[in-house]
C-alpha cells in the first residue's frame, strides 16, 4: 500500500468532498480516501499494482475537480 496526499481546489461544498471520497473508496485498489473540505487535502491509501495515480486523478476529474 502507498499513501499519497493530493490537493483538490475549488470545492463547492462539504457534500462534494464526501462524494469524491466515496467514489474513490469504491475503486478497486483504493483502501481509503479522505478529502477535507476545509483544507482541500485528499489523502489516499492505495495499491499501485491495482490502480495508478493517474487513474485516481481521473476518478476525481469525473466529478469536475482536479487533483494535483
N, CA, C and O atoms as a CHARMM CRD file, in Angstrom:
* protein
*
  272
    1    1 UNK  N      0.84000  -1.19000   0.00000 PROA 1      0.00000
    2    1 UNK  CA     0.00000   0.00000   0.00000 PROA 1      0.00000
    3    1 UNK  C      0.87800   1.24400   0.00000 PROA 1      0.00000
    4    1 UNK  O      1.93000   1.29700   0.63700 PROA 1      0.00000
    5    2 UNK  N      0.41600   2.21600  -0.72200 PROA 2      0.00000
    6    2 UNK  CA     1.06500   3.52300  -0.72000 PROA 2      0.00000
    7    2 UNK  C      0.06900   4.55100  -0.22500 PROA 2      0.00000
    8    2 UNK  O     -1.14300   4.38000  -0.35900 PROA 2      0.00000
    9    3 UNK  N      0.59500   5.61900   0.34900 PROA 3      0.00000
   10    3 UNK  CA    -0.24400   6.73000   0.79800 PROA 3      0.00000
   11    3 UNK  C      0.22200   7.98800   0.08700 PROA 3      0.00000
   12    3 UNK  O      1.41700   8.27700   0.02300 PROA 3      0.00000
   13    4 UNK  N     -0.74100   8.73400  -0.44700 PROA 4      0.00000
   14    4 UNK  CA    -0.42000   9.99300  -1.11000 PROA 4      0.00000
   15    4 UNK  C     -1.35600  11.07400  -0.60000 PROA 4      0.00000
   16    4 UNK  O     -2.45300  10.79300  -0.11800 PROA 4      0.00000
   17    5 UNK  N     -0.90800  12.30300  -0.71300 PROA 5      0.00000
   18    5 UNK  CA    -1.75200  13.45200  -0.40100 PROA 5      0.00000
   19    5 UNK  C     -1.78400  14.33500  -1.63500 PROA 5      0.00000
   20    5 UNK  O     -0.74600  14.76900  -2.13600 PROA 5      0.00000
   21    6 UNK  N     -2.98400  14.59100  -2.11200 PROA 6      0.00000
   22    6 UNK  CA    -3.19500  15.45700  -3.26700 PROA 6      0.00000
   23    6 UNK  C     -3.98500  16.67300  -2.82700 PROA 6      0.00000
   24    6 UNK  O     -4.58400  16.68400  -1.75200 PROA 6      0.00000
   25    7 UNK  N     -3.98000  17.68000  -3.65200 PROA 7      0.00000
   26    7 UNK  CA    -4.75300  18.89400  -3.37600 PROA 7      0.00000
   27    7 UNK  C     -5.89300  18.97100  -4.38000 PROA 7      0.00000
   28    7 UNK  O     -5.69300  18.80300  -5.58300 PROA 7      0.00000
   29    8 UNK  N     -7.09700  19.23000  -3.86500 PROA 8      0.00000
   30    8 UNK  CA    -8.27600  19.42800  -4.70700 PROA 8      0.00000
   31    8 UNK  C     -8.77500  20.84000  -4.42500 PROA 8      0.00000
   32    8 UNK  O     -9.25200  21.12600  -3.32600 PROA 8      0.00000
   33    9 UNK  N     -8.66700  21.71200  -5.40400 PROA 9      0.00000
   34    9 UNK  CA    -9.04400  23.11200  -5.23300 PROA 9      0.00000
   35    9 UNK  C    -10.49200  23.36800  -5.63600 PROA 9      0.00000
   36    9 UNK  O    -11.10500  22.58700  -6.36300 PROA 9      0.00000
   37   10 UNK  N    -11.01300  24.47500  -5.14700 PROA 10     0.00000
   38   10 UNK  CA   -12.33300  24.98000  -5.54700 PROA 10     0.00000
   39   10 UNK  C    -13.48200  24.02300  -5.24600 PROA 10     0.00000
   40   10 UNK  O    -14.40300  23.87900  -6.05000 PROA 10     0.00000
   41   11 UNK  N    -13.42600  23.37100  -4.08800 PROA 11     0.00000
   42   11 UNK  CA   -14.54800  22.52300  -3.68700 PROA 11     0.00000
   43   11 UNK  C    -15.76300  23.39800  -3.41700 PROA 11     0.00000
   44   11 UNK  O    -15.66700  24.40800  -2.71900 PROA 11     0.00000
   45   12 UNK  N    -16.89500  23.01000  -3.96900 PROA 12     0.00000
   46   12 UNK  CA   -18.10500  23.82100  -3.85200 PROA 12     0.00000
   47   12 UNK  C    -18.78500  23.67200  -2.49300 PROA 12     0.00000
   48   12 UNK  O    -19.35800  24.63200  -1.97900 PROA 12     0.00000
   49   13 UNK  N    -18.72400  22.46600  -1.90400 PROA 13     0.00000
   50   13 UNK  CA   -19.44000  22.23500  -0.65100 PROA 13     0.00000
   51   13 UNK  C    -18.89000  20.99200   0.04500 PROA 13     0.00000
   52   13 UNK  O    -18.18800  20.19500  -0.57800 PROA 13     0.00000
   53   14 UNK  N    -19.20400  20.82000   1.33300 PROA 14     0.00000
   54   14 UNK  CA   -18.75300  19.62100   2.04900 PROA 14     0.00000
   55   14 UNK  C    -19.28100  18.33000   1.42400 PROA 14     0.00000
   56   14 UNK  O    -18.59600  17.30800   1.44000 PROA 14     0.00000
   57   15 UNK  N    -20.48900  18.37300   0.87700 PROA 15     0.00000
   58   15 UNK  CA   -21.04600  17.17700   0.24000 PROA 15     0.00000
   59   15 UNK  C    -20.20500  16.73900  -0.95500 PROA 15     0.00000
   60   15 UNK  O    -20.05400  15.54500  -1.21100 PROA 15     0.00000
   61   16 UNK  N    -19.66100  17.71100  -1.68200 PROA 16     0.00000
   62   16 UNK  CA   -18.80900  17.39200  -2.83400 PROA 16     0.00000
   63   16 UNK  C    -17.57000  16.62800  -2.37400 PROA 16     0.00000
   64   16 UNK  O    -17.16500  15.65700  -3.01300 PROA 16     0.00000
   65   17 UNK  N    -16.97700  17.05900  -1.28400 PROA 17     0.00000
   66   17 UNK  CA   -15.80700  16.36900  -0.73900 PROA 17     0.00000
   67   17 UNK  C    -16.17300  14.94000  -0.35600 PROA 17     0.00000
   68   17 UNK  O    -15.40300  14.01100  -0.60100 PROA 17     0.00000
   69   18 UNK  N    -17.33700  14.76500   0.23900 PROA 18     0.00000
   70   18 UNK  CA   -17.79800  13.43200   0.61600 PROA 18     0.00000
   71   18 UNK  C    -18.02100  12.53800  -0.58600 PROA 18     0.00000
   72   18 UNK  O    -17.69500  11.35200  -0.54800 PROA 18     0.00000
   73   19 UNK  N    -18.57500  13.09500  -1.65700 PROA 19     0.00000
   74   19 UNK  CA   -18.83200  12.31400  -2.87300 PROA 19     0.00000
   75   19 UNK  C    -17.52900  11.86200  -3.52100 PROA 19     0.00000
   76   19 UNK  O    -17.43200  10.73300  -4.00300 PROA 19     0.00000
   77   20 UNK  N    -16.53100  12.73800  -3.53300 PROA 20     0.00000
   78   20 UNK  CA   -15.23500  12.37200  -4.10200 PROA 20     0.00000
   79   20 UNK  C    -14.60700  11.24700  -3.28100 PROA 20     0.00000
   80   20 UNK  O    -14.12000  10.26600  -3.84400 PROA 20     0.00000
   81   21 UNK  N    -14.61700  11.38300  -1.96100 PROA 21     0.00000
   82   21 UNK  CA   -14.05400  10.34600  -1.08600 PROA 21     0.00000
   83   21 UNK  C    -14.76600   9.01900  -1.30100 PROA 21     0.00000
   84   21 UNK  O    -14.12900   7.97100  -1.41400 PROA 21     0.00000
   85   22 UNK  N    -16.08600   9.07200  -1.35700 PROA 22     0.00000
   86   22 UNK  CA   -16.88600   7.85400  -1.52300 PROA 22     0.00000
   87   22 UNK  C    -16.60200   7.18300  -2.86400 PROA 22     0.00000
   88   22 UNK  O    -16.43500   5.96500  -2.92700 PROA 22     0.00000
   89   23 UNK  N    -16.54700   7.97100  -3.93000 PROA 23     0.00000
   90   23 UNK  CA   -16.28000   7.41300  -5.25600 PROA 23     0.00000
   91   23 UNK  C    -14.90500   6.75400  -5.30300 PROA 23     0.00000
   92   23 UNK  O    -14.75200   5.67700  -5.87900 PROA 23     0.00000
   93   24 UNK  N    -13.91400   7.39000  -4.70400 PROA 24     0.00000
   94   24 UNK  CA   -12.57000   6.80500  -4.69500 PROA 24     0.00000
   95   24 UNK  C    -12.53300   5.50600  -3.90300 PROA 24     0.00000
   96   24 UNK  O    -11.89600   4.54200  -4.32700 PROA 24     0.00000
   97   25 UNK  N    -13.20700   5.46700  -2.75800 PROA 25     0.00000
   98   25 UNK  CA   -13.20500   4.24900  -1.93700 PROA 25     0.00000
   99   25 UNK  C    -13.84200   3.07400  -2.66900 PROA 25     0.00000
  100   25 UNK  O    -13.55600   1.92200  -2.34500 PROA 25     0.00000
  101   26 UNK  N    -14.69100   3.34000  -3.63900 PROA 26     0.00000
  102   26 UNK  CA   -15.33400   2.27100  -4.41400 PROA 26     0.00000
  103   26 UNK  C    -14.42900   1.71900  -5.51400 PROA 26     0.00000
  104   26 UNK  O    -14.73100   0.68500  -6.10800 PROA 26     0.00000
  105   27 UNK  N    -13.32300   2.40500  -5.78400 PROA 27     0.00000
  106   27 UNK  CA   -12.42000   1.96900  -6.84200 PROA 27     0.00000
  107   27 UNK  C    -11.58100   0.79200  -6.36000 PROA 27     0.00000
  108   27 UNK  O    -11.08000   0.78800  -5.23600 PROA 27     0.00000
  109   28 UNK  N    -11.43800  -0.19900  -7.22100 PROA 28     0.00000
  110   28 UNK  CA   -10.62000  -1.35800  -6.89700 PROA 28     0.00000
  111   28 UNK  C     -9.18000  -0.89700  -6.68800 PROA 28     0.00000
  112   28 UNK  O     -8.62400  -0.18700  -7.52600 PROA 28     0.00000
  113   29 UNK  N     -8.58800  -1.29500  -5.59000 PROA 29     0.00000
  114   29 UNK  CA    -7.21200  -0.92600  -5.27600 PROA 29     0.00000
  115   29 UNK  C     -7.09100   0.23000  -4.30100 PROA 29     0.00000
  116   29 UNK  O     -6.00400   0.49200  -3.78500 PROA 29     0.00000
  117   30 UNK  N     -8.19600   0.93000  -4.04100 PROA 30     0.00000
  118   30 UNK  CA    -8.17300   2.03000  -3.07600 PROA 30     0.00000
  119   30 UNK  C     -8.64400   1.49600  -1.72800 PROA 30     0.00000
  120   30 UNK  O     -9.77600   1.03300  -1.59600 PROA 30     0.00000
  121   31 UNK  N     -7.76900   1.56400  -0.73300 PROA 31     0.00000
  122   31 UNK  CA    -8.11600   1.09300   0.60900 PROA 31     0.00000
  123   31 UNK  C     -8.89700   2.15700   1.37300 PROA 31     0.00000
  124   31 UNK  O     -9.87600   1.85100   2.05400 PROA 31     0.00000
  125   32 UNK  N     -8.45300   3.41700   1.25400 PROA 32     0.00000
  126   32 UNK  CA    -9.13300   4.50500   1.95800 PROA 32     0.00000
  127   32 UNK  C     -8.89200   5.81100   1.21500 PROA 32     0.00000
  128   32 UNK  O     -7.86000   5.99600   0.56900 PROA 32     0.00000
  129   33 UNK  N     -9.86600   6.71400   1.31900 PROA 33     0.00000
  130   33 UNK  CA    -9.74400   8.04900   0.72700 PROA 33     0.00000
  131   33 UNK  C    -10.51800   9.01900   1.59900 PROA 33     0.00000
  132   33 UNK  O    -11.68700   8.79000   1.90900 PROA 33     0.00000
  133   34 UNK  N     -9.86600  10.09800   1.99300 PROA 34     0.00000
  134   34 UNK  CA   -10.48500  11.12700   2.82200 PROA 34     0.00000
  135   34 UNK  C    -10.13000  12.49100   2.24600 PROA 34     0.00000
  136   34 UNK  O     -8.95400  12.82600   2.10000 PROA 34     0.00000
  137   35 UNK  N    -11.14800  13.27300   1.92200 PROA 35     0.00000
  138   35 UNK  CA   -10.94500  14.62100   1.39800 PROA 35     0.00000
  139   35 UNK  C    -11.53500  15.61700   2.38000 PROA 35     0.00000
  140   35 UNK  O    -12.71500  15.53700   2.72300 PROA 35     0.00000
  141   36 UNK  N    -10.72000  16.54600   2.82900 PROA 36     0.00000
  142   36 UNK  CA   -11.16600  17.58300   3.75400 PROA 36     0.00000
  143   36 UNK  C    -11.66800  18.79000   2.97000 PROA 36     0.00000
  144   36 UNK  O    -10.93200  19.36800   2.17000 PROA 36     0.00000
  145   37 UNK  N    -12.91200  19.16300   3.19900 PROA 37     0.00000
  146   37 UNK  CA   -13.47200  20.35000   2.55600 PROA 37     0.00000
  147   37 UNK  C    -12.72800  21.60100   3.00900 PROA 37     0.00000
  148   37 UNK  O    -12.49700  22.50900   2.21000 PROA 37     0.00000
  149   38 UNK  N    -12.35400  21.65300   4.27200 PROA 38     0.00000
  150   38 UNK  CA   -11.70900  22.84300   4.83600 PROA 38     0.00000
  151   38 UNK  C    -10.30800  23.09100   4.25700 PROA 38     0.00000
  152   38 UNK  O     -9.93500  24.23400   3.99700 PROA 38     0.00000
  153   39 UNK  N     -9.54300  22.02000   4.05800 PROA 39     0.00000
  154   39 UNK  CA    -8.16200  22.18200   3.59400 PROA 39     0.00000
  155   39 UNK  C     -7.96600  21.84400   2.12200 PROA 39     0.00000
  156   39 UNK  O     -6.99000  22.27800   1.51000 PROA 39     0.00000
  157   40 UNK  N     -8.88200  21.07800   1.55300 PROA 40     0.00000
  158   40 UNK  CA    -8.73300  20.63600   0.16700 PROA 40     0.00000
  159   40 UNK  C     -7.71500  19.52100   0.00600 PROA 40     0.00000
  160   40 UNK  O     -7.31900  19.19600  -1.11400 PROA 40     0.00000
  161   41 UNK  N     -7.28500  18.92600   1.12800 PROA 41     0.00000
  162   41 UNK  CA    -6.30200  17.84400   1.07400 PROA 41     0.00000
  163   41 UNK  C     -7.00800  16.49900   0.93900 PROA 41     0.00000
  164   41 UNK  O     -7.91600  16.17100   1.70300 PROA 41     0.00000
  165   42 UNK  N     -6.56800  15.73500  -0.04800 PROA 42     0.00000
  166   42 UNK  CA    -7.10100  14.40700  -0.31300 PROA 42     0.00000
  167   42 UNK  C     -6.03000  13.38900   0.04700 PROA 42     0.00000
  168   42 UNK  O     -4.97500  13.34200  -0.58400 PROA 42     0.00000
  169   43 UNK  N     -6.30100  12.57700   1.05700 PROA 43     0.00000
  170   43 UNK  CA    -5.39200  11.51300   1.47700 PROA 43     0.00000
  171   43 UNK  C     -5.92500  10.19100   0.95100 PROA 43     0.00000
  172   43 UNK  O     -7.07400   9.82800   1.20100 PROA 43     0.00000
  173   44 UNK  N     -5.07700   9.47300   0.21700 PROA 44     0.00000
  174   44 UNK  CA    -5.49100   8.21100  -0.39100 PROA 44     0.00000
  175   44 UNK  C     -4.48400   7.12400  -0.04600 PROA 44     0.00000
  176   44 UNK  O     -3.27600   7.30400  -0.19700 PROA 44     0.00000
  177   45 UNK  N     -5.00400   5.99100   0.42000 PROA 45     0.00000
  178   45 UNK  CA    -4.20200   4.78200   0.60100 PROA 45     0.00000
  179   45 UNK  C     -4.61600   3.82800  -0.50800 PROA 45     0.00000
  180   45 UNK  O     -5.79500   3.50100  -0.64500 PROA 45     0.00000
  181   46 UNK  N     -3.64100   3.38000  -1.30200 PROA 46     0.00000
  182   46 UNK  CA    -3.99300   2.56100  -2.45700 PROA 46     0.00000
  183   46 UNK  C     -2.88400   1.57200  -2.79900 PROA 46     0.00000
  184   46 UNK  O     -1.74400   1.70700  -2.35300 PROA 46     0.00000
  185   47 UNK  N     -3.24800   0.57600  -3.60100 PROA 47     0.00000
  186   47 UNK  CA    -2.30500  -0.42500  -4.07400 PROA 47     0.00000
  187   47 UNK  C     -1.90300  -0.05200  -5.49900 PROA 47     0.00000
  188   47 UNK  O     -2.71500  -0.18200  -6.41400 PROA 47     0.00000
  189   48 UNK  N     -0.66700   0.40900  -5.70900 PROA 48     0.00000
  190   48 UNK  CA    -0.24200   0.84700  -7.04000 PROA 48     0.00000
  191   48 UNK  C     -0.18200  -0.28300  -8.07200 PROA 48     0.00000
  192   48 UNK  O     -0.09400  -0.02300  -9.27200 PROA 48     0.00000
  193   49 UNK  N     -0.23100  -1.53500  -7.60600 PROA 49     0.00000
  194   49 UNK  CA    -0.27500  -2.66000  -8.54200 PROA 49     0.00000
  195   49 UNK  C     -1.67500  -2.84900  -9.11700 PROA 49     0.00000
  196   49 UNK  O     -1.85400  -3.55500 -10.11000 PROA 49     0.00000
  197   50 UNK  N     -2.66900  -2.21500  -8.48800 PROA 50     0.00000
  198   50 UNK  CA    -4.06100  -2.36400  -8.91700 PROA 50     0.00000
  199   50 UNK  C     -4.59200  -1.09200  -9.56500 PROA 50     0.00000
  200   50 UNK  O     -5.30100  -1.15700 -10.57000 PROA 50     0.00000
  201   51 UNK  N     -4.25300   0.06600  -8.99600 PROA 51     0.00000
  202   51 UNK  CA    -4.73000   1.34600  -9.51700 PROA 51     0.00000
  203   51 UNK  C     -3.57000   2.34700  -9.52200 PROA 51     0.00000
  204   51 UNK  O     -2.78400   2.41200  -8.57700 PROA 51     0.00000
  205   52 UNK  N     -3.48300   3.11600 -10.59600 PROA 52     0.00000
  206   52 UNK  CA    -2.38600   4.08300 -10.71500 PROA 52     0.00000
  207   52 UNK  C     -2.80000   5.44900 -10.18000 PROA 52     0.00000
  208   52 UNK  O     -3.98300   5.72700  -9.98300 PROA 52     0.00000
  209   53 UNK  N     -1.80600   6.28400  -9.95100 PROA 53     0.00000
  210   53 UNK  CA    -2.06600   7.65200  -9.51900 PROA 53     0.00000
  211   53 UNK  C     -2.88400   8.39000 -10.58100 PROA 53     0.00000
  212   53 UNK  O     -3.78400   9.16100 -10.24500 PROA 53     0.00000
  213   54 UNK  N     -2.57800   8.15900 -11.85200 PROA 54     0.00000
  214   54 UNK  CA    -3.33800   8.79800 -12.93400 PROA 54     0.00000
  215   54 UNK  C     -4.80800   8.38900 -12.90200 PROA 54     0.00000
  216   54 UNK  O     -5.68800   9.21500 -13.14100 PROA 54     0.00000
  217   55 UNK  N     -5.07500   7.11600 -12.60700 PROA 55     0.00000
  218   55 UNK  CA    -6.46300   6.65100 -12.52400 PROA 55     0.00000
  219   55 UNK  C     -7.18900   7.31400 -11.35300 PROA 55     0.00000
  220   55 UNK  O     -8.37500   7.62700 -11.45600 PROA 55     0.00000
  221   56 UNK  N     -6.49100   7.52400 -10.25600 PROA 56     0.00000
  222   56 UNK  CA    -7.08100   8.21000  -9.10500 PROA 56     0.00000
  223   56 UNK  C     -7.44600   9.63800  -9.49400 PROA 56     0.00000
  224   56 UNK  O     -8.54100  10.11000  -9.18900 PROA 56     0.00000
  225   57 UNK  N     -6.52500  10.32000 -10.16700 PROA 57     0.00000
  226   57 UNK  CA    -6.79100  11.69500 -10.60900 PROA 57     0.00000
  227   57 UNK  C     -7.95400  11.75100 -11.59700 PROA 57     0.00000
  228   57 UNK  O     -8.76900  12.67200 -11.54000 PROA 57     0.00000
  229   58 UNK  N     -8.03700  10.77400 -12.50200 PROA 58     0.00000
  230   58 UNK  CA    -9.13500  10.72900 -13.47700 PROA 58     0.00000
  231   58 UNK  C    -10.47300  10.51300 -12.78100 PROA 58     0.00000
  232   58 UNK  O    -11.49100  11.06100 -13.20200 PROA 58     0.00000
  233   59 UNK  N    -10.47100   9.72000 -11.72500 PROA 59     0.00000
  234   59 UNK  CA   -11.70000   9.49000 -10.96600 PROA 59     0.00000
  235   59 UNK  C    -12.19300  10.79400 -10.35400 PROA 59     0.00000
  236   59 UNK  O    -13.39000  11.07800 -10.38400 PROA 59     0.00000
  237   60 UNK  N    -11.29100  11.58300  -9.80300 PROA 60     0.00000
  238   60 UNK  CA   -11.65600  12.88900  -9.23700 PROA 60     0.00000
  239   60 UNK  C    -12.18500  13.80700 -10.33800 PROA 60     0.00000
  240   60 UNK  O    -13.15400  14.53600 -10.12800 PROA 60     0.00000
  241   61 UNK  N    -11.55300  13.77300 -11.50000 PROA 61     0.00000
  242   61 UNK  CA   -11.96500  14.66200 -12.59400 PROA 61     0.00000
  243   61 UNK  C    -13.35400  14.32000 -13.12400 PROA 61     0.00000
  244   61 UNK  O    -14.01800  15.18100 -13.70100 PROA 61     0.00000
  245   62 UNK  N    -13.80100  13.08900 -12.93900 PROA 62     0.00000
  246   62 UNK  CA   -15.15900  12.70000 -13.36000 PROA 62     0.00000
  247   62 UNK  C    -16.22500  13.51500 -12.63400 PROA 62     0.00000
  248   62 UNK  O    -17.33800  13.67700 -13.13400 PROA 62     0.00000
  249   63 UNK  N    -15.88200  14.02700 -11.45600 PROA 63     0.00000
  250   63 UNK  CA   -16.82800  14.84200 -10.69100 PROA 63     0.00000
  251   63 UNK  C    -16.57400  16.33800 -10.88800 PROA 63     0.00000
  252   63 UNK  O    -17.15100  17.17200 -10.19000 PROA 63     0.00000
  253   64 UNK  N    -15.70300  16.66700 -11.84800 PROA 64     0.00000
  254   64 UNK  CA   -15.48900  18.06900 -12.19500 PROA 64     0.00000
  255   64 UNK  C    -14.41900  18.78900 -11.40000 PROA 64     0.00000
  256   64 UNK  O    -14.37700  20.01900 -11.39200 PROA 64     0.00000
  257   65 UNK  N    -13.55400  18.04200 -10.73200 PROA 65     0.00000
  258   65 UNK  CA   -12.49000  18.65000  -9.93600 PROA 65     0.00000
  259   65 UNK  C    -11.13800  18.14600 -10.41000 PROA 65     0.00000
  260   65 UNK  O    -11.04300  17.12200 -11.08700 PROA 65     0.00000
  261   66 UNK  N    -10.09600  18.87600 -10.04800 PROA 66     0.00000
  262   66 UNK  CA    -8.74300  18.49400 -10.43400 PROA 66     0.00000
  263   66 UNK  C     -7.92700  18.19700  -9.18700 PROA 66     0.00000
  264   66 UNK  O     -7.85300  19.00900  -8.26500 PROA 66     0.00000
  265   67 UNK  N     -7.31700  17.01600  -9.17600 PROA 67     0.00000
  266   67 UNK  CA    -6.43400  16.62400  -8.07100 PROA 67     0.00000
  267   67 UNK  C     -4.99500  16.81200  -8.52200 PROA 67     0.00000
  268   67 UNK  O     -4.60000  16.33300  -9.58500 PROA 67     0.00000
  269   68 UNK  N     -4.21200  17.51400  -7.70600 PROA 68     0.00000
  270   68 UNK  CA    -2.81200  17.77100  -8.05000 PROA 68     0.00000
  271   68 UNK  C     -1.90700  17.30400  -6.93000 PROA 68     0.00000
  272   68 UNK  O     -0.68600  17.43200  -7.02700 PROA 68     0.00000
